[in-house]
Amino acid sequence: MQIQDKLFIAGRFVPAADGATLPSLNPHDCSHLADVAMAGKADVDAAVEAAHDAFPAWSRTSAAERGRLLYKLADRIEASAEELSRLETLDTGHPIRDTRGADVPRTVATFRYFGGMADKLEGTVIPVEAGFLNYLLREPLGVVGQIVPWNFPLMFTSWKMGPALAAGNCVVLKPAEITPLSTLRIAELMAEVGFPPGVVNVVPGLGSVAGQYLAEHPGVAKISFTGSTATGRRIVQASAGNLKKVQLELGGKGANIVFDDARIDAAVNGSAFAIFHNQGQACVAGSRLLLHEKIAGPFLDKFLPLARSIRLGDPLEPSTEMGPLTSTVHRDRVLQYIEVAKEQGAEILLGGKPPDRADLSKGCYVEPTVVRARPLDRVCQEEVFGPFLAVTTFKEDDEALALANGTGYGLGGGLWTQDLTRAHRFAREMKSGMVWINCYKRVNPASPFGGTGNSGYGREMGFEVMREYTQAKSVWVNVDAKLPPFYPRQG
C-alpha cells in the first residue's frame, strides 16, 4: 500500500514550504507509517489562494455537474474500499470490521447523498405587496475552511466536503495531524475523477499553527470545525477578524437512560455499542449510563460480563472488536481520568487499566472500563473520550431528566423504554441536538447532526447543512411599470 504523505494544493501534492513533517504512527504498536508534511502559514496561504482562484469557475459549474463528480468520487471510494479500510485501521486503530462495515460505506453513502443534493437546492418566491416579485437565491459562500478530528477522519471528510462542494464552495481542509492518511488518499481519488485543481485542498498540520491560521484567515468565508469544546471556543475568537461564518460540532457527555420497563437484553447490547464502539472515541458516545434503581442490578449482571468479553487486539484482525486508542497522548489522558475517578471515590466495576497482554504492550490500549460514580463527579461531567462508562442510578422520571440535562453538553442522548408517552416527553425535554429511543448512535446522511450548549451550534448532514454552506440573497423586481415613485410630486 502506497501512503501519500504530502500536502494537496492546487491539484498537486507538494511538501510543506518549510519542509516540516510529523511521523504518523500505528497505534496498535506505535510503529512508523509515514512522515507527513505539516502545513505552516505559507502553505495555508497557498491553499486559500488556490481555492479563491478555482471558486469563480466552480461556483458557475452546473449543479448537476458538481453532483456527477461527487457520484464519481463515491464510486471510486467504493472500488477502493479494502485499501481505504486498511489505511484507516492502520492510522486510527479502528477495528477492520468497523472500517469495512461502517466507516467506508458511510463515506460512500454521504458523498452519494450530497451528489444527489447538488441540484435539489431550490430558491423561494416570497409573497410581498402587489406589483413586486421577491425571490430568494441561495449562493455559495466562497472558500470554506474545514477542520476534521482524528476519531473518524475518513467519515468526517465526507461530512465536511460533501455539502460544501455540492453547494458550489471551494474547500481548504485540515485533517488532524495524527490521522491524515485516509483524507490524503481521498484527495488523490478526487484528482483522478476530475475535480478541478484548487476546488479541494488538503493541508495536514498542527491545530495550533495551521488550524489557528485557517480560522483567522481573512480569505476564508466560513470555518467548520469538529473537535473539543475548548478548541471550539478558540475557533470562535479567531474567526472575529473578518466575521466569518462558524459551524461547530464539539464535545458531548451523552446520557443513556434505561427505565425499569426497558427490554433489558436490547438495552444491554445497545448500551455497550453506545460507549465501546470505536473505543469510546466518539462525541456522541453514551458515556453516562443512568439506570432505574429497580433494574440496575439485573442490568449490570448482564452488562459487565458482556463488556468483559469484548475482544481487544490487533485492529487488522477481523475478530477484533475493540482496538487501541488513537495515540499514546490520548491513552494517557484516559488513564488519568481513571485516577481522577478513584480520587473522587468512584467504584471501579470493570477495567481501569491497560490490558495485561504482551502482544498489546506496545500499543495504546485501555480495557473497557465501568465505574459507579456520582452525578457531579468529574467523570460524569467531563468528556473522557475513551472506553469509559460512568454509571448512576435514579428513582423517578423527573430525576432521570434532571440527570440527563445535568451537564453543559447537549449533543446526543438516548433512552430505553416501552412507554411511548415517556419516550416522546424525554425526546422533547432533553437538552440535546439528537435523541435516540430504543437505539443509540444512529446516523444517516439525511439526518441533521449537531448539538447545543457546550456541544456547539450548526448542523452537519441533511437539508439543514446546505443552509450552513450557503447564504441567502433577496432579489426584488418591480413588475408593474405603472407604480408611482415613492415620493409623488404635485403639479
C-alpha positions in Angstrom: 0.0 0.0 0.0 1.5 3.3 -1.1 0.9 6.1 1.5 0.5 9.7 0.4 2.5 12.0 2.8 2.4 15.5 1.2 0.0 18.4 1.1 -2.5 18.7 -1.6 -2.7 22.2 -3.0 -4.0 23.4 -6.4 -4.3 19.9 -7.7 -0.8 18.8 -6.8 0.9 17.0 -3.9 3.7 19.2 -2.6 5.9 19.3 0.5 5.5 21.9 3.2 7.1 25.2 2.3 9.4 24.9 5.3 9.9 21.1 4.9 8.3 20.3 8.2 7.0 16.8 8.8 5.4 14.7 11.6 5.6 11.0 11.9 2.3 9.1 11.6 2.3 6.1 13.9 0.2 2.9 14.0 -1.5 3.0 17.4 -1.5 -0.8 17.6 2.2 -1.0 18.2 3.4 2.6 17.6 5.3 1.5 14.5 6.1 4.1 11.9 3.7 4.6 8.9 4.9 7.8 7.2 6.4 11.2 7.7 3.6 13.5 6.8 4.1 17.1 5.6 2.9 19.6 8.1 1.4 22.8 6.7 2.5 26.2 8.1 1.1 29.6 7.4 2.6 29.9 3.9 1.0 26.6 2.9 -2.4 27.7 4.2 -2.0 31.0 2.3 -1.2 29.0 -0.9 -4.2 26.7 -0.4 -6.6 29.6 0.2 -5.3 31.4 -2.9 -5.7 28.2 -5.0 -9.3 27.9 -3.7 -10.0 31.5 -4.5 -8.7 31.1 -8.0 -10.9 28.0 -8.5 -14.1 29.4 -7.0 -15.5 31.5 -9.9 -15.5 28.6 -12.3 -16.6 26.0 -9.7 -19.5 28.1 -8.5 -20.7 28.6 -12.1 -20.4 24.9 -12.8 -23.8 23.4 -13.1 -25.2 21.8 -10.0 -25.8 18.6 -12.0 -22.1 18.5 -13.0 -20.9 19.1 -9.4 -23.2 16.2 -8.4 -21.9 14.0 -11.1 -18.3 14.4 -9.8 -19.4 13.6 -6.3 -21.1 10.5 -7.6 -17.9 9.5 -9.4 -15.9 10.0 -6.3 -18.3 7.8 -4.3 -17.9 5.1 -6.9 -14.1 5.3 -6.8 -14.1 5.2 -3.0 -16.3 2.1 -3.2 -13.9 0.5 -5.7 -11.1 1.3 -3.3 -12.9 0.1 -0.2 -10.4 -2.5 1.0 -7.5 -0.2 0.6 -9.2 2.6 2.4 -10.4 0.3 5.2 -6.9 -0.9 5.9 -5.4 2.6 5.7 -8.0 3.9 8.2 -7.4 1.0 10.5 -3.6 1.4 10.4 -3.8 5.1 11.0 -6.5 5.3 13.7 -6.8 1.9 15.4 -10.4 1.3 14.3 -11.0 -2.4 14.0 -11.0 -3.5 10.4 -14.5 -5.0 10.9 -15.7 -1.4 11.6 -13.8 0.4 8.8 -15.1 -2.2 6.3 -18.6 -2.4 7.7 -19.2 1.3 8.7 -16.6 3.9 8.0 -16.1 3.3 4.3 -19.7 2.5 3.5 -20.9 5.6 5.4 -18.3 7.7 3.5 -19.6 6.4 0.2 -23.2 7.0 1.2 -22.5 10.6 2.3 -20.8 11.6 -0.9 -23.6 10.0 -2.9 -26.3 11.7 -0.8 -24.7 15.1 -1.5 -24.1 14.3 -5.1 -27.9 14.0 -5.3 -28.4 17.1 -3.2 -26.4 19.3 -5.5 -29.2 20.0 -8.0 -32.0 19.9 -5.3 -31.1 23.2 -3.6 -34.0 25.4 -4.6 -34.8 29.1 -4.1 -38.1 30.6 -2.9 -40.6 33.1 -4.1 -41.9 35.2 -1.3 -45.4 36.7 -1.3 -45.0 40.5 -0.9 -47.1 43.5 -1.9 -48.7 43.7 -5.3 -46.5 44.9 -8.2 -43.3 43.3 -6.9 -41.7 39.9 -7.3 -39.4 39.0 -4.5 -37.3 35.8 -4.7 -34.6 34.2 -2.6 -31.4 32.8 -4.0 -29.1 30.5 -2.1 -25.5 31.2 -3.1 -22.2 29.5 -2.1 -20.1 31.3 0.5 -16.8 31.1 -1.3 -13.7 29.5 0.3 -14.6 27.4 3.4 -12.1 26.1 5.9 -12.8 22.7 7.4 -11.0 21.1 10.4 -11.5 17.4 10.8 -10.8 15.5 14.0 -8.8 12.3 14.5 -11.5 9.9 15.7 -13.4 9.3 12.4 -11.2 11.1 9.8 -12.4 9.3 6.7 -16.1 9.7 7.5 -15.8 13.3 8.7 -14.0 14.2 5.4 -17.2 13.3 3.6 -19.4 15.0 6.1 -17.5 18.2 5.6 -16.6 18.1 1.9 -19.8 16.7 0.5 -22.3 19.5 1.3 -19.7 22.3 0.8 -18.8 21.1 -2.7 -22.5 20.4 -3.6 -23.3 24.0 -2.8 -20.6 25.3 -5.0 -17.9 26.3 -2.4 -14.2 25.6 -2.6 -12.5 23.8 0.3 -9.3 24.0 2.4 -9.5 21.1 4.7 -7.1 20.4 7.6 -7.1 16.8 8.8 -5.8 16.0 12.3 -2.1 15.8 12.3 -2.1 12.3 13.7 -4.6 10.8 11.3 -4.3 12.4 7.9 -3.7 9.4 5.7 -7.2 8.5 4.5 -8.0 12.1 3.8 -4.9 12.5 1.6 -6.0 9.3 -0.3 -9.4 10.8 -0.9 -7.7 13.9 -2.4 -5.9 11.6 -4.8 -9.1 10.0 -5.8 -10.7 13.4 -6.3 -8.0 14.4 -8.7 -8.4 11.1 -10.6 -12.1 11.5 -11.1 -11.8 15.1 -12.4 -12.3 17.7 -9.7 -10.6 20.8 -11.0 -7.4 22.0 -9.3 -7.9 24.2 -6.3 -11.5 23.2 -5.7 -10.3 21.0 -2.8 -7.0 21.5 -0.9 -5.8 19.3 2.0 -3.3 20.7 4.4 -2.4 18.4 7.4 -0.8 20.4 10.2 -0.8 21.2 13.8 -4.0 22.7 15.2 -2.1 25.5 16.9 -0.5 26.5 13.7 -2.4 25.5 10.5 -5.8 25.2 12.3 -5.5 28.5 14.1 -4.3 30.4 10.9 -7.1 28.9 8.8 -9.6 30.1 11.4 -8.1 33.6 11.4 -7.6 33.8 7.6 -9.3 36.8 6.0 -9.7 34.9 2.8 -11.9 32.2 4.4 -15.6 32.9 4.4 -16.5 30.1 6.8 -14.9 27.7 9.2 -16.4 24.3 10.0 -14.8 22.6 13.0 -15.3 19.3 14.7 -13.4 18.7 17.9 -13.1 19.7 21.5 -15.2 22.4 23.2 -12.0 24.2 24.3 -10.7 24.4 20.8 -14.1 25.4 19.5 -14.0 28.5 21.7 -10.6 29.5 20.3 -12.0 29.0 16.8 -14.8 31.5 17.5 -12.3 34.0 18.8 -10.0 33.5 15.8 -13.0 34.0 13.4 -13.7 37.5 14.6 -11.2 39.2 12.3 -13.4 39.0 9.2 -16.6 37.8 11.0 -16.6 34.6 9.1 -19.4 32.1 9.5 -18.7 29.4 12.1 -20.1 25.9 12.4 -19.1 23.9 15.5 -19.6 20.2 16.4 -17.9 19.9 19.7 -17.8 17.6 22.7 -20.5 15.6 24.4 -21.4 13.7 27.5 -24.3 11.6 26.3 -26.8 10.3 28.8 -28.1 6.8 28.1 -31.2 6.2 30.2 -32.6 2.7 30.9 -36.0 2.6 32.5 -37.5 -0.2 34.5 -39.8 -1.2 31.6 -37.0 -1.5 29.1 -36.2 -4.6 27.2 -33.1 -5.4 29.1 -31.2 -7.5 26.6 -31.7 -4.9 23.9 -30.7 -2.1 26.3 -27.6 -4.0 27.4 -26.4 -4.6 23.8 -27.3 -1.1 22.7 -25.5 0.5 25.7 -22.4 -1.5 25.0 -22.3 -0.2 21.5 -23.0 3.3 22.7 -19.8 3.5 24.7 -17.4 0.9 23.4 -17.7 1.4 19.6 -14.5 2.9 18.3 -13.0 2.6 21.8 -15.4 5.2 23.1 -13.8 7.9 20.9 -17.0 9.5 19.7 -18.5 12.8 20.7 -22.0 11.2 20.8 -20.8 8.2 22.9 -23.3 7.1 25.6 -20.7 7.7 28.3 -23.2 8.2 31.2 -25.4 5.2 31.9 -28.5 6.2 34.0 -30.2 3.1 35.4 -33.5 2.9 37.1 -32.7 1.5 40.6 -35.2 -1.4 40.2 -33.3 -2.9 37.2 -29.7 -1.7 38.0 -28.6 -5.0 39.5 -30.1 -7.3 36.7 -28.8 -4.9 34.0 -25.2 -4.8 35.3 -25.3 -8.6 35.8 -25.6 -8.8 32.1 -23.7 -5.7 31.0 -20.5 -6.3 32.9 -19.8 -9.8 31.5 -20.6 -8.5 28.0 -18.1 -5.7 28.4 -15.5 -8.1 29.9 -15.9 -10.4 26.9 -15.1 -7.7 24.3 -12.2 -8.9 22.2 -9.2 -6.5 22.3 -6.5 -7.0 19.8 -4.7 -6.0 16.5 -7.3 -3.9 14.7 -6.3 -5.6 11.4 -7.6 -8.9 12.7 -11.3 -9.4 11.6 -12.1 -11.0 15.0 -11.0 -7.8 17.0 -14.0 -5.9 18.5 -12.0 -3.1 20.1 -8.7 -1.7 19.1 -6.3 0.8 20.6 -6.9 4.4 21.4 -5.6 6.6 18.6 -2.4 7.9 20.3 -0.3 7.5 23.3 -1.1 11.0 24.4 -4.8 10.2 24.4 -4.4 6.8 26.1 -2.6 8.6 28.9 -5.3 11.1 29.2 -8.0 8.4 29.5 -5.9 6.6 32.1 -5.6 9.8 34.1 -9.4 10.0 34.3 -9.4 6.6 35.9 -7.1 8.0 38.6 -9.5 11.0 38.9 -12.4 8.6 39.4 -10.6 6.8 42.2 -9.6 10.0 43.9 -13.3 11.1 44.0 -14.4 7.8 45.4 -15.9 6.2 42.4 -16.2 2.4 42.4 -14.3 0.6 39.6 -16.7 -2.1 38.5 -14.6 -3.2 35.5 -11.3 -2.5 33.8 -9.5 0.7 34.7 -6.1 -0.2 33.2 -4.2 -1.3 30.1 -4.7 -4.9 29.2 -2.1 -7.3 30.7 -1.1 -8.9 27.4 2.4 -9.0 25.9 1.1 -8.7 22.4 -0.6 -5.4 23.1 2.1 -3.9 25.4 3.5 -1.5 22.8 0.1 -0.1 21.8 -2.4 2.5 23.1 -4.8 0.0 24.7 -7.2 0.5 27.6 -9.6 -2.1 28.9 -13.3 -1.5 28.7 -13.9 0.4 31.9 -17.1 0.8 34.0 -17.3 2.9 37.2 -20.1 3.7 39.6 -19.9 7.5 40.2 -22.0 10.4 41.5 -23.6 12.9 39.1 -21.3 15.8 40.0 -18.1 13.8 39.9 -15.7 14.9 37.1 -16.1 11.7 35.2 -19.8 12.4 35.0 -19.3 16.0 33.9 -16.2 16.0 31.7 -15.7 14.2 28.3 -13.3 11.3 28.8 -13.5 10.2 25.1 -12.5 6.6 25.7 -13.9 3.2 26.7 -15.0 4.6 30.0 -18.6 4.4 31.3 -19.9 6.2 34.4 -23.0 4.5 36.0 -25.6 6.3 38.1 -29.0 5.2 39.3 -32.3 7.1 39.6 -35.8 6.6 41.1 -38.2 8.8 39.2 -38.6 10.2 35.7 -38.0 13.8 36.7 -34.8 12.8 38.5 -33.6 11.0 35.3 -34.4 14.0 33.2 -32.5 16.3 35.6 -29.5 14.0 35.5 -29.6 13.8 31.7 -29.7 17.6 31.5 -27.1 18.0 34.3 -24.0 18.8 32.2 -23.1 21.7 30.0 -23.1 19.5 26.9 -26.1 18.9 24.6 -25.0 16.7 21.6 -26.7 13.3 21.8 -28.6 11.1 24.3 -30.8 8.1 24.4 -33.4 6.2 26.4 -34.8 2.7 26.6 -38.5 2.3 27.5 -41.7 0.8 26.2 -43.7 3.8 27.4 -44.4 6.0 24.3 -45.7 8.9 26.4 -42.5 8.9 28.4 -40.3 8.5 25.3 -41.8 11.5 23.5 -41.7 13.6 26.6 -38.0 12.9 27.1 -37.3 13.5 23.4 -38.9 16.9 23.8 -37.3 17.9 27.1 -33.8 16.5 26.9 -31.3 19.4 26.1 -29.8 17.6 23.2 -29.4 18.0 19.4 -30.2 14.3 18.9 -32.2 11.8 20.9 -32.3 8.0 20.2 -35.2 6.0 21.6 -34.6 2.2 22.0 -31.4 2.6 20.0 -28.2 4.7 20.2 -25.8 6.5 17.9 -27.7 6.0 14.7 -26.6 8.4 11.9 -27.6 8.9 8.3 -26.6 11.5 5.6 -30.2 12.7 5.5 -30.5 13.3 9.3 -29.2 16.5 10.8 -26.3 16.0 13.3 -25.2 18.6 15.9 -25.8 19.9 19.3 -26.5 22.7 21.7 -24.7 24.4 24.6 -21.1 23.4 25.0 -21.6 20.9 22.1 -21.6 23.7 19.6 -24.0 25.1 17.0 -24.9 24.5 13.4 -25.7 21.1 11.8 -24.0 18.6 9.7 -25.9 16.5 7.1 -29.4 16.6 5.6 -31.0 19.7 4.1 -30.0 21.6 7.2 -26.3 21.6 6.4 -27.0 23.2 2.9 -28.1 26.3 4.8 -24.7 26.2 6.6 -22.8 26.3 3.3 -24.9 28.9 1.5 -26.1 32.5 2.1 -29.5 33.9 1.3 -29.8 36.7 -1.3 -33.2 38.5 -1.5 -33.9 39.9 -5.0 -36.7 42.5 -5.6 -38.2 43.1 -9.1 -40.7 45.9 -9.9 -43.0 44.1 -12.3 -45.6 46.9 -12.6 -44.2 49.9 -14.5 -47.3 52.0 -13.6 -46.4 52.1 -9.9 -45.8 55.7 -8.8 -42.5 56.8 -7.3 -42.2 56.7 -3.5 -42.5 60.5 -3.1 -45.1 61.6 -5.7 -44.9 65.3 -6.6 -47.9 67.5 -7.1 -48.3 69.9 -10.1 
